[in-house]
Amino acid sequence: LFDSGATDVIAVATHAVLSDPATERFKNSRISEVVVTNTLPLPPEKQLDKITVLSIAPMVARAIREVFDDGSVTTLFGGLSG
């Protein structure tokens, strides 16, 4: 991406499956930020300053509320209910 003219690169993933040597590669890369969710635990030794972990708790709470209120979880993703 940088070779194609990108000035900044942010990597995004749902699950932080940081198998070896992924952490070291991110640490030494020009990627400015890695954004992941907390769907998997991130061990302390794999936590880097450039890794941002987002909680999925609000989305799970909304999904549970929709189910119990006979709503639709489709609305969580911008879909129409009904």
VMD Tcl script that builds the backbone (N, CA, C; Angstrom):
set m [mol new atoms 246]
animate dup $m
set s [atomselect $m all]
$s set {name element resname resid chain x y z} {
  {N N LEU 1 A 0.822 -1.197 0.000}
  {CA C LEU 1 A 0.000 0.000 0.000}
  {C C LEU 1 A 0.862 1.256 0.000}
  {N N PHE 2 A 1.922 1.230 0.798}
  {CA C PHE 2 A 2.811 2.381 0.835}
  {C C PHE 2 A 3.473 2.588 -0.525}
  {N N ASP 3 A 3.832 1.498 -1.192}
  {CA C ASP 3 A 4.445 1.587 -2.519}
  {C C ASP 3 A 3.486 2.181 -3.546}
  {N N SER 4 A 2.190 2.094 -3.267}
  {CA C SER 4 A 1.175 2.650 -4.167}
  {C C SER 4 A 0.764 4.060 -3.779}
  {N N GLY 5 A 1.439 4.635 -2.784}
  {CA C GLY 5 A 1.185 6.021 -2.418}
  {C C GLY 5 A 0.456 6.254 -1.118}
  {N N ALA 6 A 0.099 5.207 -0.408}
  {CA C ALA 6 A -0.587 5.406 0.877}
  {C C ALA 6 A 0.348 6.121 1.846}
  {N N THR 7 A -0.191 7.081 2.583}
  {CA C THR 7 A 0.617 7.781 3.583}
  {C C THR 7 A 0.396 7.216 4.975}
  {N N ASP 8 A -0.691 6.477 5.145}
  {CA C ASP 8 A -0.993 5.874 6.443}
  {C C ASP 8 A -1.794 4.599 6.190}
  {N N VAL 9 A -1.525 3.572 6.980}
  {CA C VAL 9 A -2.254 2.314 6.854}
  {C C VAL 9 A -2.725 1.888 8.235}
  {N N ILE 10 A -4.015 1.602 8.336}
  {CA C ILE 10 A -4.617 1.092 9.564}
  {C C ILE 10 A -5.191 -0.280 9.232}
  {N N ALA 11 A -4.767 -1.292 9.964}
  {CA C ALA 11 A -5.264 -2.654 9.763}
  {C C ALA 11 A -6.445 -2.894 10.695}
  {N N VAL 12 A -7.456 -3.600 10.208}
  {CA C VAL 12 A -8.659 -3.872 10.990}
  {C C VAL 12 A -8.989 -5.355 10.881}
  {N N ALA 13 A -9.292 -5.967 12.034}
  {CA C ALA 13 A -9.658 -7.379 12.057}
  {C C ALA 13 A -10.689 -7.614 13.148}
  {N N THR 14 A -11.552 -8.579 12.931}
  {CA C THR 14 A -12.549 -8.915 13.946}
  {C C THR 14 A -11.901 -9.603 15.134}
  {N N HIS 15 A -11.104 -10.610 14.864}
  {CA C HIS 15 A -10.487 -11.407 15.920}
  {C C HIS 15 A -8.972 -11.216 15.901}
  {N N ALA 16 A -8.397 -10.975 17.061}
  {CA C ALA 16 A -6.947 -10.766 17.162}
  {C C ALA 16 A -6.234 -12.103 17.327}
  {N N VAL 17 A -6.186 -12.861 16.248}
  {CA C VAL 17 A -5.446 -14.122 16.272}
  {C C VAL 17 A -4.005 -13.769 15.909}
  {N N LEU 18 A -3.235 -13.397 16.891}
  {CA C LEU 18 A -1.867 -12.944 16.647}
  {C C LEU 18 A -0.890 -14.072 16.921}
  {N N SER 19 A -0.882 -15.036 16.017}
  {CA C SER 19 A 0.059 -16.146 16.160}
  {C C SER 19 A 1.460 -15.647 15.815}
  {N N ASP 20 A 2.449 -16.364 16.306}
  {CA C ASP 20 A 3.830 -15.963 16.030}
  {C C ASP 20 A 4.083 -16.053 14.541}
  {N N PRO 21 A 4.766 -15.133 13.970}
  {CA C PRO 21 A 5.392 -13.922 14.504}
  {C C PRO 21 A 4.584 -12.652 14.223}
  {N N ALA 22 A 3.255 -12.744 14.208}
  {CA C ALA 22 A 2.409 -11.603 13.845}
  {C C ALA 22 A 2.670 -10.374 14.707}
  {N N THR 23 A 2.774 -10.545 16.013}
  {CA C THR 23 A 2.981 -9.401 16.901}
  {C C THR 23 A 4.264 -8.668 16.544}
  {N N GLU 24 A 5.317 -9.415 16.342}
  {CA C GLU 24 A 6.608 -8.807 15.991}
  {C C GLU 24 A 6.529 -8.106 14.632}
  {N N ARG 25 A 5.818 -8.693 13.711}
  {CA C ARG 25 A 5.671 -8.070 12.385}
  {C C ARG 25 A 4.899 -6.759 12.476}
  {N N PHE 26 A 3.813 -6.747 13.241}
  {CA C PHE 26 A 3.075 -5.494 13.430}
  {C C PHE 26 A 3.950 -4.458 14.118}
  {N N LYS 27 A 4.661 -4.893 15.123}
  {CA C LYS 27 A 5.527 -3.984 15.885}
  {C C LYS 27 A 6.546 -3.305 14.979}
  {N N ASN 28 A 7.098 -4.051 14.042}
  {CA C ASN 28 A 8.144 -3.525 13.167}
  {C C ASN 28 A 7.620 -2.971 11.846}
  {N N SER 29 A 6.313 -2.974 11.659}
  {CA C SER 29 A 5.749 -2.521 10.385}
  {C C SER 29 A 5.488 -1.017 10.400}
  {N N ARG 30 A 5.198 -0.496 9.231}
  {CA C ARG 30 A 4.838 0.917 9.098}
  {C C ARG 30 A 3.350 1.148 9.350}
  {N N ILE 31 A 2.601 0.085 9.612}
  {CA C ILE 31 A 1.183 0.218 9.939}
  {C C ILE 31 A 1.070 1.048 11.214}
  {N N SER 32 A 0.234 2.093 11.175}
  {CA C SER 32 A 0.143 2.999 12.321}
  {C C SER 32 A -0.755 2.476 13.432}
  {N N GLU 33 A -1.754 1.660 13.068}
  {CA C GLU 33 A -2.698 1.169 14.079}
  {C C GLU 33 A -3.291 -0.153 13.616}
  {N N VAL 34 A -3.555 -1.021 14.573}
  {CA C VAL 34 A -4.239 -2.287 14.324}
  {C C VAL 34 A -5.479 -2.278 15.215}
  {N N VAL 35 A -6.659 -2.299 14.616}
  {CA C VAL 35 A -7.916 -2.248 15.364}
  {C C VAL 35 A -8.543 -3.638 15.346}
  {N N VAL 36 A -8.823 -4.167 16.540}
  {CA C VAL 36 A -9.424 -5.494 16.687}
  {C C VAL 36 A -10.555 -5.412 17.705}
  {N N THR 37 A -11.345 -6.476 17.791}
  {CA C THR 37 A -12.375 -6.539 18.827}
  {C C THR 37 A -11.896 -7.436 19.962}
  {N N ASN 38 A -12.635 -7.417 21.036}
  {CA C ASN 38 A -12.283 -8.243 22.195}
  {C C ASN 38 A -12.966 -9.610 22.155}
  {N N THR 39 A -13.211 -10.128 20.957}
  {CA C THR 39 A -13.827 -11.448 20.824}
  {C C THR 39 A -12.882 -12.560 21.247}
  {N N LEU 40 A -11.605 -12.286 21.255}
  {CA C LEU 40 A -10.583 -13.205 21.765}
  {C C LEU 40 A -9.711 -12.439 22.744}
  {N N PRO 41 A -9.260 -13.101 23.812}
  {CA C PRO 41 A -8.379 -12.398 24.749}
  {C C PRO 41 A -7.043 -12.063 24.082}
  {N N LEU 42 A -6.499 -10.917 24.420}
  {CA C LEU 42 A -5.202 -10.496 23.907}
  {C C LEU 42 A -4.213 -10.551 25.064}
  {N N PRO 43 A -3.343 -11.557 25.075}
  {CA C PRO 43 A -2.398 -11.709 26.182}
  {C C PRO 43 A -1.510 -10.473 26.327}
  {N N PRO 44 A -1.103 -10.161 27.544}
  {CA C PRO 44 A -0.275 -8.970 27.788}
  {C C PRO 44 A 0.958 -8.886 26.893}
  {N N GLU 45 A 1.579 -10.017 26.615}
  {CA C GLU 45 A 2.798 -9.988 25.801}
  {C C GLU 45 A 2.523 -9.645 24.329}
  {N N LYS 46 A 1.253 -9.656 23.938}
  {CA C LYS 46 A 0.898 -9.316 22.556}
  {C C LYS 46 A 0.248 -7.944 22.445}
  {N N GLN 47 A 0.100 -7.256 23.567}
  {CA C GLN 47 A -0.499 -5.930 23.556}
  {C C GLN 47 A 0.566 -4.903 23.178}
  {N N LEU 48 A 0.320 -4.215 22.076}
  {CA C LEU 48 A 1.231 -3.190 21.585}
  {C C LEU 48 A 0.542 -1.834 21.644}
  {N N ASP 49 A 1.324 -0.778 21.685}
  {CA C ASP 49 A 0.749 0.566 21.688}
  {C C ASP 49 A -0.104 0.824 20.452}
  {N N LYS 50 A 0.242 0.201 19.340}
  {CA C LYS 50 A -0.497 0.461 18.106}
  {C C LYS 50 A -1.735 -0.420 17.957}
  {N N ILE 51 A -2.019 -1.286 18.932}
  {CA C ILE 51 A -3.218 -2.124 18.878}
  {C C ILE 51 A -4.332 -1.470 19.692}
  {N N THR 52 A -5.470 -1.252 19.044}
  {CA C THR 52 A -6.660 -0.717 19.695}
  {C C THR 52 A -7.696 -1.831 19.752}
  {N N VAL 53 A -8.194 -2.119 20.951}
  {CA C VAL 53 A -9.182 -3.186 21.131}
  {C C VAL 53 A -10.552 -2.551 21.390}
  {N N LEU 54 A -11.518 -2.889 20.552}
  {CA C LEU 54 A -12.883 -2.391 20.708}
  {C C LEU 54 A -13.754 -3.470 21.340}
  {N N SER 55 A -14.610 -3.062 22.265}
  {CA C SER 55 A -15.513 -3.993 22.933}
  {C C SER 55 A -16.737 -4.276 22.065}
  {N N ILE 56 A -17.127 -5.545 22.029}
  {CA C ILE 56 A -18.357 -5.909 21.314}
  {C C ILE 56 A -19.559 -5.936 22.260}
  {N N ALA 57 A -19.352 -5.626 23.537}
  {CA C ALA 57 A -20.425 -5.698 24.533}
  {C C ALA 57 A -21.669 -4.900 24.145}
  {N N PRO 58 A -21.538 -3.660 23.678}
  {CA C PRO 58 A -22.756 -2.922 23.311}
  {C C PRO 58 A -23.557 -3.604 22.200}
  {N N MET 59 A -22.888 -4.178 21.223}
  {CA C MET 59 A -23.601 -4.852 20.139}
  {C C MET 59 A -24.270 -6.128 20.637}
  {N N VAL 60 A -23.598 -6.876 21.494}
  {CA C VAL 60 A -24.193 -8.091 22.055}
  {C C VAL 60 A -25.414 -7.725 22.901}
  {N N ALA 61 A -25.302 -6.662 23.676}
  {CA C ALA 61 A -26.432 -6.219 24.503}
  {C C ALA 61 A -27.625 -5.837 23.634}
  {N N ARG 62 A -27.366 -5.122 22.546}
  {CA C ARG 62 A -28.462 -4.747 21.637}
  {C C ARG 62 A -29.088 -5.973 20.991}
  {N N ALA 63 A -28.264 -6.946 20.629}
  {CA C ALA 63 A -28.787 -8.176 20.014}
  {C C ALA 63 A -29.689 -8.917 20.994}
  {N N ILE 64 A -29.252 -9.019 22.232}
  {CA C ILE 64 A -30.065 -9.686 23.259}
  {C C ILE 64 A -31.377 -8.941 23.458}
  {N N ARG 65 A -31.301 -7.612 23.513}
  {CA C ARG 65 A -32.520 -6.816 23.694}
  {C C ARG 65 A -33.483 -7.026 22.521}
  {N N GLU 66 A -32.962 -7.038 21.296}
  {CA C GLU 66 A -33.819 -7.256 20.123}
  {C C GLU 66 A -34.513 -8.614 20.189}
  {N N VAL 67 A -33.778 -9.645 20.575}
  {CA C VAL 67 A -34.353 -10.991 20.656}
  {C C VAL 67 A -35.454 -11.042 21.710}
  {N N PHE 68 A -35.196 -10.469 22.883}
  {CA C PHE 68 A -36.189 -10.524 23.956}
  {C C PHE 68 A -37.383 -9.617 23.703}
  {N N ASP 69 A -37.193 -8.584 22.890}
  {CA C ASP 69 A -38.302 -7.687 22.551}
  {C C ASP 69 A -38.993 -8.100 21.253}
  {N N ASP 70 A -38.713 -9.342 20.790}
  {CA C ASP 70 A -39.263 -9.837 19.523}
  {C C ASP 70 A -38.916 -8.921 18.353}
  {N N GLY 71 A -37.737 -8.322 18.436}
  {CA C GLY 71 A -37.260 -7.461 17.351}
  {C C GLY 71 A -36.432 -8.267 16.366}
  {N N SER 72 A -35.533 -7.578 15.706}
  {CA C SER 72 A -34.701 -8.215 14.690}
  {C C SER 72 A -33.245 -7.806 14.870}
  {N N VAL 73 A -32.361 -8.790 14.915}
  {CA C VAL 73 A -30.937 -8.460 15.006}
  {C C VAL 73 A -30.438 -7.877 13.684}
  {N N THR 74 A -31.205 -8.016 12.633}
  {CA C THR 74 A -30.835 -7.423 11.347}
  {C C THR 74 A -30.678 -5.916 11.466}
  {N N THR 75 A -31.441 -5.300 12.353}
  {CA C THR 75 A -31.353 -3.847 12.522}
  {C C THR 75 A -29.978 -3.420 13.029}
  {N N LEU 76 A -29.249 -4.324 13.662}
  {CA C LEU 76 A -27.907 -3.998 14.148}
  {C C LEU 76 A -26.946 -3.731 13.001}
  {N N PHE 77 A -27.251 -4.263 11.851}
  {CA C PHE 77 A -26.353 -4.165 10.707}
  {C C PHE 77 A -26.929 -3.287 9.600}
  {N N GLY 78 A -27.872 -2.444 9.966}
  {CA C GLY 78 A -28.431 -1.511 9.001}
  {C C GLY 78 A -29.567 -2.065 8.165}
  {N N GLY 79 A -30.011 -3.282 8.477}
  {CA C GLY 79 A -31.116 -3.876 7.730}
  {C C GLY 79 A -32.454 -3.392 8.250}
  {N N LEU 80 A -33.464 -3.636 7.488}
  {CA C LEU 80 A -34.812 -3.253 7.893}
  {C C LEU 80 A -35.466 -4.396 8.637}
  {N N SER 81 A -36.192 -4.072 9.681}
  {CA C SER 81 A -36.916 -5.119 10.407}
  {C C SER 81 A -38.328 -5.217 9.852}
  {N N GLY 82 A -38.948 -6.356 10.134}
  {CA C GLY 82 A -40.340 -6.512 9.748}
  {C C GLY 82 A -40.449 -7.242 8.518}
}
mol reanalyze $m
mol bondsrecalc $m
mol representation Tube
mol addrep $m
